Amino acid sequence: MALPLPSRYLTPDDLVEMFELPSVETVYQWRRKRTGPRGFRVGRHLRFDPDDVWAWVDSRRSEAAA
């Protein structure tokens, strides 16, 4: 069962914690390669909409099942 996401925009650190990633550099690599969830900048800070993160997770699940 998926844990509920916070109602705020997520930070790269939040993604590291959620997906047990080695570091925030992984999140930035996803962004550079355009393979991760859609993110946006607020000034110099990267943020992710929780709905976009779940949509990305669902798309990854669909790809794995195909």
N, CA, C and O atoms as a printed pandas DataFrame, in Angstrom:
     atom_number atom_name residue_name chain_id  residue_number  x_coord  y_coord  z_coord
0              1         N          MET        A               1    0.847   -1.183    0.000
1              2        CA          MET        A               1    0.000    0.000    0.000
2              3         C          MET        A               1    0.891    1.244    0.000
3              4         O          MET        A               1    1.834    1.334    0.786
4              5         N          ALA        A               2    0.601    2.176   -0.855
5              6        CA          ALA        A               2    1.402    3.392   -0.957
6              7         C          ALA        A               2    1.115    4.317    0.218
7              8         O          ALA        A               2   -0.028    4.485    0.643
8              9         N          LEU        A               3    2.172    4.899    0.721
9             10        CA          LEU        A               3    2.009    5.873    1.797
10            11         C          LEU        A               3    1.510    7.180    1.201
11            12         O          LEU        A               3    1.879    7.525    0.078
12            13         N          PRO        A               4    0.685    7.906    1.924
13            14        CA          PRO        A               4    0.223    9.191    1.400
14            15         C          PRO        A               4    1.384   10.172    1.321
15            16         O          PRO        A               4    2.237   10.224    2.207
16            17         N          LEU        A               5    1.398   10.936    0.257
17            18        CA          LEU        A               5    2.430   11.956    0.097
18            19         C          LEU        A               5    2.007   13.218    0.819
19            20         O          LEU        A               5    0.817   13.445    1.035
20            21         N          PRO        A               6    2.973   14.039    1.194
21            22        CA          PRO        A               6    2.618   15.320    1.820
22            23         C          PRO        A               6    1.807   16.173    0.851
23            24         O          PRO        A               6    1.887   15.984   -0.362
24            25         N          SER        A               7    1.040   17.098    1.377
25            26        CA          SER        A               7    0.224   17.975    0.533
26            27         C          SER        A               7    1.030   19.170    0.019
27            28         O          SER        A               7    0.474   20.081   -0.595
28            29         N          ARG        A               8    2.315   19.163    0.266
29            30        CA          ARG        A               8    3.182   20.244   -0.212
30            31         C          ARG        A               8    4.010   19.724   -1.386
31            32         O          ARG        A               8    4.053   18.521   -1.645
32            33         N          TYR        A               9    4.660   20.636   -2.086
33            34        CA          TYR        A               9    5.553   20.212   -3.151
34            35         C          TYR        A               9    6.760   19.508   -2.543
35            36         O          TYR        A               9    7.224   19.871   -1.462
36            37         N          LEU        A              10    7.260   18.501   -3.244
37            38        CA          LEU        A              10    8.350   17.680   -2.735
38            39         C          LEU        A              10    9.703   18.219   -3.174
39            40         O          LEU        A              10    9.829   18.821   -4.241
40            41         N          THR        A              11   10.696   17.998   -2.353
41            42        CA          THR        A              11   12.066   18.402   -2.648
42            43         C          THR        A              11   12.842   17.182   -3.160
43            44         O          THR        A              11   12.371   16.053   -3.023
44            45         N          PRO        A              12   14.015   17.396   -3.743
45            46        CA          PRO        A              12   14.852   16.251   -4.107
46            47         C          PRO        A              12   15.150   15.357   -2.902
47            48         O          PRO        A              12   15.190   14.135   -3.041
48            49         N          ASP        A              13   15.357   15.939   -1.741
49            50        CA          ASP        A              13   15.600   15.137   -0.530
50            51         C          ASP        A              13   14.403   14.246   -0.202
51            52         O          ASP        A              13   14.575   13.119    0.262
52            53         N          ASP        A              14   13.192   14.751   -0.445
53            54        CA          ASP        A              14   11.999   13.934   -0.220
54            55         C          ASP        A              14   12.011   12.703   -1.126
55            56         O          ASP        A              14   11.667   11.604   -0.690
56            57         N          LEU        A              15   12.406   12.889   -2.381
57            58        CA          LEU        A              15   12.467   11.757   -3.312
58            59         C          LEU        A              15   13.533   10.760   -2.886
59            60         O          LEU        A              15   13.335    9.549   -2.994
60            61         N          VAL        A              16   14.663   11.266   -2.402
61            62        CA          VAL        A              16   15.721   10.383   -1.915
62            63         C          VAL        A              16   15.175    9.503   -0.785
63            64         O          VAL        A              16   15.419    8.297   -0.756
64            65         N          GLU        A              17   14.455   10.104    0.121
65            66        CA          GLU        A              17   13.896    9.356    1.250
66            67         C          GLU        A              17   12.814    8.380    0.793
67            68         O          GLU        A              17   12.797    7.229    1.230
68            69         N          MET        A              18   11.910    8.827   -0.081
69            70        CA          MET        A              18   10.807    7.982   -0.539
70            71         C          MET        A              18   11.282    6.740   -1.267
71            72         O          MET        A              18   10.779    5.640   -1.040
72            73         N          PHE        A              19   12.268    6.931   -2.156
73            74        CA          PHE        A              19   12.715    5.834   -3.014
74            75         C          PHE        A              19   14.026    5.202   -2.545
75            76         O          PHE        A              19   14.595    4.352   -3.231
76            77         N          GLU        A              20   14.500    5.627   -1.369
77            78        CA          GLU        A              20   15.744    5.105   -0.790
78            79         C          GLU        A              20   16.890    5.172   -1.807
79            80         O          GLU        A              20   17.597    4.193   -2.046
80            81         N          LEU        A              21   17.047    6.359   -2.394
81            82        CA          LEU        A              21   18.095    6.599   -3.385
82            83         C          LEU        A              21   19.425    6.854   -2.689
83            84         O          LEU        A              21   19.449    7.240   -1.521
84            85         N          PRO        A              22   20.528    6.641   -3.396
85            86        CA          PRO        A              22   21.840    6.855   -2.773
86            87         C          PRO        A              22   22.117    8.319   -2.419
87            88         O          PRO        A              22   22.759    8.604   -1.408
88            89         N          SER        A              23   21.630    9.252   -3.259
89            90        CA          SER        A              23   21.871   10.673   -2.976
90            91         C          SER        A              23   20.968   11.536   -3.851
91            92         O          SER        A              23   20.308   11.040   -4.764
92            93         N          VAL        A              24   20.951   12.831   -3.560
93            94        CA          VAL        A              24   20.169   13.750   -4.387
94            95         C          VAL        A              24   20.739   13.848   -5.798
95            96         O          VAL        A              24   20.032   14.240   -6.726
96            97         N          GLU        A              25   21.998   13.499   -5.964
97            98        CA          GLU        A              25   22.595   13.527   -7.301
98            99         C          GLU        A              25   21.826   12.609   -8.254
99           100         O          GLU        A              25   21.735   12.896   -9.447
100          101         N          THR        A              26   21.282   11.528   -7.746
101          102        CA          THR        A              26   20.466   10.636   -8.571
102          103         C          THR        A              26   19.255   11.371   -9.115
103          104         O          THR        A              26   18.912   11.220  -10.288
104          105         N          VAL        A              27   18.608   12.158   -8.284
105          106        CA          VAL        A              27   17.438   12.935   -8.709
106          107         C          VAL        A              27   17.849   13.931   -9.795
107          108         O          VAL        A              27   17.146   14.085  -10.793
108          109         N          TYR        A              28   18.976   14.601   -9.606
109          110        CA          TYR        A              28   19.439   15.568  -10.605
110          111         C          TYR        A              28   19.851   14.871  -11.903
111          112         O          TYR        A              28   19.681   15.438  -12.982
112          113         N          GLN        A              29   20.392   13.648  -11.816
113          114        CA          GLN        A              29   20.711   12.891  -13.026
114          115         C          GLN        A              29   19.441   12.519  -13.772
115          116         O          GLN        A              29   19.394   12.611  -14.999
116          117         N          TRP        A              30   18.408   12.100  -13.047
117          118        CA          TRP        A              30   17.122   11.812  -13.684
118          119         C          TRP        A              30   16.634   13.032  -14.439
119          120         O          TRP        A              30   16.133   12.924  -15.558
120          121         N          ARG        A              31   16.782   14.187  -13.823
121          122        CA          ARG        A              31   16.301   15.419  -14.459
122          123         C          ARG        A              31   17.097   15.722  -15.726
123          124         O          ARG        A              31   16.518   16.064  -16.757
124          125         N          ARG        A              32   18.416   15.598  -15.653
125          126        CA          ARG        A              32   19.253   15.852  -16.827
126          127         C          ARG        A              32   18.946   14.887  -17.961
127          128         O          ARG        A              32   18.943   15.267  -19.132
128          129         N          LYS        A              33   18.688   13.630  -17.601
129          130        CA          LYS        A              33   18.409   12.601  -18.609
130          131         C          LYS        A              33   16.934   12.552  -19.010
131          132         O          LYS        A              33   16.557   11.827  -19.931
132          133         N          ARG        A              34   16.104   13.330  -18.310
133          134        CA          ARG        A              34   14.654   13.357  -18.546
134          135         C          ARG        A              34   14.022   11.979  -18.339
135          136         O          ARG        A              34   13.165   11.555  -19.114
136          137         N          THR        A              35   14.451   11.298  -17.302
137          138        CA          THR        A              35   13.907    9.977  -16.994
138          139         C          THR        A              35   13.120    9.948  -15.688
139          140         O          THR        A              35   12.446    8.958  -15.403
140          141         N          GLY        A              36   13.189   10.987  -14.907
141          142        CA          GLY        A              36   12.517   11.020  -13.610
142          143         C          GLY        A              36   11.192   11.742  -13.669
143          144         O          GLY        A              36   10.727   12.114  -14.747
144          145         N          PRO        A              37   10.584   11.942  -12.519
145          146        CA          PRO        A              37    9.307   12.673  -12.473
146          147         C          PRO        A              37    9.497   14.122  -12.901
147          148         O          PRO        A              37   10.573   14.699  -12.746
148          149         N          ARG        A              38    8.440   14.689  -13.435
149          150        CA          ARG        A              38    8.486   16.082  -13.884
150          151         C          ARG        A              38    8.686   16.994  -12.675
151          152         O          ARG        A              38    7.978   16.884  -11.674
152          153         N          GLY        A              39    9.644   17.877  -12.784
153          154        CA          GLY        A              39    9.927   18.828  -11.716
154          155         C          GLY        A              39    9.889   20.251  -12.255
155          156         O          GLY        A              39    9.797   20.468  -13.463
156          157         N          PHE        A              40    9.959   21.195  -11.365
157          158        CA          PHE        A              40    9.977   22.600  -11.765
158          159         C          PHE        A              40   10.809   23.388  -10.767
159          160         O          PHE        A              40   11.028   22.959   -9.634
160          161         N          ARG        A              41   11.255   24.523  -11.205
161          162        CA          ARG        A              41   12.091   25.378  -10.369
162          163         C          ARG        A              41   11.252   26.479   -9.727
163          164         O          ARG        A              41   10.364   27.062  -10.349
164          165         N          VAL        A              42   11.566   26.738   -8.468
165          166        CA          VAL        A              42   11.049   27.895   -7.736
166          167         C          VAL        A              42   12.303   28.652   -7.336
167          168         O          VAL        A              42   12.948   28.333   -6.338
168          169         N          GLY        A              43   12.638   29.661   -8.133
169          170        CA          GLY        A              43   13.928   30.304   -7.944
170          171         C          GLY        A              43   15.014   29.298   -8.280
171          172         O          GLY        A              43   15.037   28.756   -9.385
172          173         N          ARG        A              44   15.903   29.047   -7.354
173          174        CA          ARG        A              44   16.955   28.064   -7.598
174          175         C          ARG        A              44   16.642   26.691   -7.021
175          176         O          ARG        A              44   17.479   25.789   -7.070
176          177         N          HIS        A              45   15.446   26.529   -6.478
177          178        CA          HIS        A              45   15.059   25.287   -5.808
178          179         C          HIS        A              45   14.210   24.408   -6.727
179          180         O          HIS        A              45   13.292   24.888   -7.391
180          181         N          LEU        A              46   14.530   23.126   -6.751
181          182        CA          LEU        A              46   13.793   22.149   -7.543
182          183         C          LEU        A              46   12.667   21.568   -6.689
183          184         O          LEU        A              46   12.876   21.184   -5.538
184          185         N          ARG        A              47   11.477   21.512   -7.272
185          186        CA          ARG        A              47   10.317   20.973   -6.562
186          187         C          ARG        A              47    9.564   20.017   -7.476
187          188         O          ARG        A              47    9.666   20.085   -8.700
188          189         N          PHE        A              48    8.800   19.115   -6.843
189          190        CA          PHE        A              48    8.020   18.123   -7.557
190          191         C          PHE        A              48    6.604   18.115   -7.014
191          192         O          PHE        A              48    6.397   18.136   -5.801
192          193         N          ASP        A              49    5.629   18.085   -7.914
193          194        CA          ASP        A              49    4.232   17.972   -7.522
194          195         C          ASP        A              49    3.991   16.500   -7.158
195          196         O          ASP        A              49    4.332   15.619   -7.948
196          197         N          PRO        A              50    3.414   16.211   -5.987
197          198        CA          PRO        A              50    3.178   14.816   -5.597
198          199         C          PRO        A              50    2.382   14.034   -6.645
199          200         O          PRO        A              50    2.641   12.848   -6.851
200          201         N          ASP        A              51    1.426   14.675   -7.305
201          202        CA          ASP        A              51    0.643   13.991   -8.338
202          203         C          ASP        A              51    1.527   13.579   -9.511
203          204         O          ASP        A              51    1.353   12.497  -10.072
204          205         N          ASP        A              52    2.477   14.440   -9.882
205          206        CA          ASP        A              52    3.405   14.105  -10.966
206          207         C          ASP        A              52    4.321   12.947  -10.569
207          208         O          ASP        A              52    4.661   12.106  -11.401
208          209         N          VAL        A              53    4.713   12.906   -9.308
209          210        CA          VAL        A              53    5.569   11.814   -8.836
210          211         C          VAL        A              53    4.811   10.497   -8.928
211          212         O          VAL        A              53    5.364    9.505   -9.401
212          213         N          TRP        A              54    3.542   10.465   -8.481
213          214        CA          TRP        A              54    2.771    9.224   -8.559
214          215         C          TRP        A              54    2.492    8.833  -10.002
215          216         O          TRP        A              54    2.484    7.646  -10.327
216          217         N          ALA        A              55    2.261    9.816  -10.877
217          218        CA          ALA        A              55    2.055    9.518  -12.300
218          219         C          ALA        A              55    3.318    8.881  -12.880
219          220         O          ALA        A              55    3.231    7.941  -13.671
220          221         N          TRP        A              56    4.475    9.380  -12.496
221          222        CA          TRP        A              56    5.743    8.822  -12.962
222          223         C          TRP        A              56    5.914    7.388  -12.447
223          224         O          TRP        A              56    6.319    6.500  -13.197
224          225         N          VAL        A              57    5.605    7.168  -11.172
225          226        CA          VAL        A              57    5.702    5.822  -10.596
226          227         C          VAL        A              57    4.772    4.875  -11.364
227          228         O          VAL        A              57    5.174    3.766  -11.714
228          229         N          ASP        A              58    3.552    5.301  -11.622
229          230        CA          ASP        A              58    2.601    4.466  -12.360
230          231         C          ASP        A              58    3.113    4.150  -13.764
231          232         O          ASP        A              58    2.950    3.028  -14.243
232          233         N          SER        A              59    3.725    5.121  -14.419
233          234        CA          SER        A              59    4.253    4.881  -15.764
234          235         C          SER        A              59    5.401    3.880  -15.714
235          236         O          SER        A              59    5.537    3.050  -16.613
236          237         N          ARG        A              60    6.226    3.949  -14.676
237          238        CA          ARG        A              60    7.327    2.991  -14.524
238          239         C          ARG        A              60    6.789    1.583  -14.286
239          240         O          ARG        A              60    7.336    0.608  -14.801
240          241         N          ARG        A              61    5.722    1.484  -13.511
241          242        CA          ARG        A              61    5.091    0.184  -13.269
242          243         C          ARG        A              61    4.547   -0.386  -14.567
243          244         O          ARG        A              61    4.709   -1.575  -14.842
244          245         N          SER        A              62    3.899    0.456  -15.371
245          246        CA          SER        A              62    3.340    0.015  -16.646
246          247         C          SER        A              62    4.421   -0.485  -17.573
247          248         O          SER        A              62    4.244   -1.499  -18.248
248          249         N          GLU        A              63    5.547    0.219  -17.613
249          250        CA          GLU        A              63    6.674   -0.193  -18.461
250          251         C          GLU        A              63    7.234   -1.536  -18.006
251          252         O          GLU        A              63    7.591   -2.377  -18.830
252          253         N          ALA        A              64    7.309   -1.735  -16.693
253          254        CA          ALA        A              64    7.864   -2.975  -16.157
254          255         C          ALA        A              64    6.936   -4.161  -16.444
255          256         O          ALA        A              64    7.404   -5.285  -16.630
256          257         N          ALA        A              65    5.630   -3.912  -16.480
257          258        CA          ALA        A              65    4.668   -4.975  -16.713
258          259         C          ALA        A              65    4.574   -5.356  -18.190
259          260         O          ALA        A              65    4.127   -6.452  -18.527
260          261         N          ALA        A              66    4.997   -4.448  -19.062
261          262        CA          ALA        A              66    4.865   -4.712  -20.507
262          263         C          ALA        A              66    5.885   -5.678  -21.029
263          264         O          ALA        A              66    5.889   -5.988  -22.220
